[in-house]
Amino acid sequence: MKPLPAGLNQSAWLHGEAAFTTVRTRRGVPLLWEMHLARLAGTCAFLGLPAPEGEPPALDPLPWGLLRLTATPDGLFWSHRPLQPGPRPADGVSVRVTGVQPHPQLAAHKTGNHLPSLLAGREAARAGAFEGWLTDGAGNVLDGARTSPLLELDGRLVVPAGGLPGLTRAAFLRGKAFEERPVRIEELPHVARAWLCGSGVGVVPVREIVADGWRVTLPAVWPDLSDPALIWPG
């Protein structure tokens, strides 16, 4: 047993009273900066935290990086690290549907209460999957542990309702027709195509969705993209 370090004896670390966003950078330039700052400001308002303000910090010109902004009652903090996800999965990725449920009032926000996403990601990793999808008590798919899901159902692009408003997904959907609605787990075997969208990976096709007792195989064709905010980094 160790004494608690003084720097951790604060509500942000003890109770998760914090908000964050993770911004992809290209040669030190934050991508989708205004969108990230606006979403973070909305979460700060929801949690009663000070509004995030200011210009991006001066960053090392990494070929690809991830800039994390963390808002707490004591201010806005940042960290920057290289983004190195490894070789692009040419055949797409596998997704595991988990039974992990986020807090219904916090699912639409990136907060210090991030444990459900960590648990869903660990469950997926144990099953050999790239990503884990979180669900709710009503049997709906909500979100990914580290990415935002996008589905094609009945010829339409569908954003599952109830999760985080993903910014990479929103950038990919600009100019495209789509609907946002609840998606029940029972609908997943009827998905024609699916993608994962996130700052760390861009837009990645899904080759299979796996749940207890069933799996569905999908055509995994990478979208033709050149926007540095949307492609697989590197």
C-alpha positions in Angstrom: 0.0 0.0 0.0 1.3 3.5 -0.9 0.2 7.0 0.1 -1.8 8.8 -2.5 0.4 11.3 -4.3 -0.6 14.9 -3.6 -1.1 15.6 -7.3 -3.8 12.9 -7.5 -5.8 14.1 -4.5 -8.1 16.1 -6.7 -11.6 15.5 -8.0 -10.5 15.1 -11.6 -8.4 12.0 -10.8 -10.4 10.7 -7.8 -13.9 11.0 -9.3 -13.4 11.5 -13.0 -14.4 15.1 -13.0 -12.7 15.8 -16.3 -13.4 16.0 -20.1 -11.1 15.2 -22.9 -10.7 15.0 -26.7 -8.0 13.4 -28.8 -7.0 15.4 -31.9 -5.0 13.9 -34.8 -2.0 16.1 -35.9 -0.1 16.1 -39.1 3.4 17.6 -39.0 2.4 19.4 -35.8 -0.9 20.9 -37.1 -4.1 19.8 -35.3 -6.7 18.5 -37.7 -10.5 19.2 -37.2 -9.4 21.6 -34.4 -12.5 23.7 -34.3 -14.8 20.6 -34.2 -12.8 19.1 -31.3 -12.8 22.3 -29.3 -16.5 22.8 -29.8 -17.4 19.3 -28.7 -15.1 19.6 -25.7 -16.7 22.9 -24.8 -20.1 21.3 -24.8 -19.0 18.6 -22.5 -17.3 21.1 -20.2 -20.6 23.0 -20.0 -22.5 19.8 -19.2 -20.0 19.0 -16.4 -19.7 22.5 -15.1 -16.0 22.8 -16.0 -14.3 26.0 -17.2 -14.8 26.5 -21.0 -11.7 25.5 -23.0 -10.1 28.5 -24.7 -7.0 29.5 -26.6 -5.1 28.5 -29.7 -3.4 25.1 -30.2 -0.1 24.8 -28.4 3.2 24.8 -30.3 3.8 21.1 -31.2 6.7 19.1 -32.4 6.3 18.5 -36.1 5.6 14.8 -35.9 4.7 13.1 -39.1 1.5 11.9 -37.4 0.5 12.6 -33.8 -2.2 12.6 -31.3 -2.9 15.7 -29.2 -4.9 15.0 -26.1 -6.7 17.9 -24.4 -7.9 17.3 -20.9 -10.1 19.8 -19.1 -10.4 19.7 -15.3 -11.6 22.2 -12.7 -7.9 23.4 -12.6 -7.6 24.2 -16.2 -6.9 22.8 -19.7 -3.9 20.5 -20.1 -2.4 18.9 -23.2 -0.1 16.1 -24.2 1.2 15.1 -27.7 2.6 11.8 -28.8 3.4 10.0 -32.0 0.6 8.2 -33.8 1.9 4.9 -34.9 -1.0 2.4 -35.4 1.1 0.0 -37.4 0.5 -1.5 -40.9 -2.9 -0.7 -42.5 -5.2 -3.8 -42.2 -5.8 -4.3 -45.9 -8.6 -6.8 -45.4 -10.5 -4.7 -42.9 -10.9 -5.3 -39.1 -13.1 -7.4 -36.8 -15.5 -6.0 -34.3 -16.8 -7.7 -31.1 -20.3 -6.8 -29.8 -19.8 -6.6 -26.0 -22.2 -6.4 -23.1 -20.5 -3.4 -21.6 -22.8 -0.5 -21.1 -21.8 3.2 -20.6 -23.6 5.5 -18.2 -26.7 6.7 -20.1 -26.1 10.4 -19.2 -22.4 10.3 -20.1 -22.3 8.2 -23.2 -22.5 11.3 -25.5 -19.4 12.8 -23.8 -15.7 12.0 -23.4 -15.2 12.3 -19.7 -12.9 10.9 -16.9 -15.6 8.2 -16.5 -14.0 6.3 -19.4 -13.9 2.8 -17.8 -16.7 1.3 -19.9 -14.7 2.0 -23.1 -11.6 0.4 -21.6 -13.6 -2.7 -20.6 -15.2 -3.0 -24.0 -11.8 -2.7 -25.6 -10.3 -5.3 -23.4 -13.1 -7.7 -24.1 -12.6 -7.2 -27.8 -8.8 -7.8 -27.5 -9.3 -11.0 -25.6 -11.5 -12.2 -28.5 -8.9 -11.2 -31.0 -11.0 -8.3 -32.4 -9.8 -4.8 -33.4 -12.7 -3.0 -31.7 -15.5 -3.6 -29.2 -18.9 -2.1 -29.5 -20.7 -0.9 -26.4 -24.5 -1.6 -25.9 -27.3 -0.5 -23.6 -29.9 -2.3 -21.5 -32.5 -2.1 -24.3 -30.3 -4.1 -26.7 -29.0 -1.3 -28.9 -25.5 -0.7 -30.2 -24.3 2.7 -29.0 -20.6 3.2 -29.8 -17.1 1.8 -30.1 -14.5 1.6 -27.4 -12.2 3.9 -29.3 -13.9 4.6 -32.6 -17.4 5.6 -33.9 -19.4 3.0 -35.9 -21.0 3.7 -39.2 -23.4 1.2 -40.7 -25.1 0.5 -44.1 -28.5 -0.9 -43.5 -31.3 -1.2 -46.1 -29.2 0.9 -48.5 -28.8 3.8 -46.1 -25.9 5.0 -44.0 -26.9 4.8 -40.4 -25.3 6.4 -37.3 -26.3 4.5 -34.2 -27.9 6.8 -31.7 -26.9 7.2 -28.1 -23.1 7.4 -28.3 -20.4 10.0 -28.7 -20.8 12.4 -31.7 -17.7 11.2 -33.5 -15.9 13.9 -35.3 -13.9 11.8 -37.8 -17.2 10.2 -38.7 -18.9 13.6 -39.1 -16.1 14.7 -41.4 -16.4 11.6 -43.5 -20.2 12.0 -43.8 -20.0 15.6 -45.0 -22.2 15.9 -48.2 -23.6 12.3 -47.7 -27.1 11.4 -46.9 -27.4 9.5 -43.6 -29.8 8.9 -40.6 -29.1 8.7 -36.9 -31.4 6.3 -35.1 -31.3 3.5 -32.5 -29.8 0.3 -33.9 -30.8 -2.9 -32.2 -28.2 -5.7 -31.9 -30.7 -8.0 -33.9 -30.2 -5.7 -36.9 -26.5 -6.3 -37.1 -26.6 -9.5 -39.1 -28.4 -7.5 -41.8 -25.7 -4.9 -42.1 -24.4 -4.7 -45.7 -21.2 -2.7 -44.9 -19.7 -1.0 -41.8 -16.8 1.3 -41.0 -15.0 2.4 -37.9 -14.1 6.1 -37.6 -11.7 7.8 -35.2 -8.7 10.1 -34.8 -6.3 7.3 -34.3 -7.2 5.2 -37.4 -9.2 7.4 -39.8 -12.0 5.5 -41.6 -11.5 1.7 -41.6 -13.8 -0.9 -43.2 -15.2 -3.8 -41.0 -14.7 -7.3 -42.4 -16.7 -9.1 -39.7 -19.0 -8.4 -36.7 -19.0 -11.1 -34.0 -21.3 -11.6 -31.1 -22.2 -14.6 -28.8 -23.7 -17.3 -31.1 -23.3 -15.5 -34.5 -21.0 -13.6 -36.8 -21.5 -11.8 -40.0 -18.9 -11.4 -42.8 -18.9 -8.1 -44.7 -17.2 -6.8 -47.8 -14.3 -4.6 -46.6 -13.4 -2.1 -49.2 -11.3 0.9 -48.1 -12.9 4.3 -49.1 -10.9 6.4 -51.6 -9.8 9.2 -49.4 -7.0 11.8 -49.3 -8.0 14.0 -46.4 -5.2 13.5 -43.7 -7.9 13.6 -41.0 -9.6 10.5 -42.6 -6.9 8.2 -44.0 -5.0 5.5 -42.1 -1.9 7.4 -40.8 1.4 6.5 -42.3 
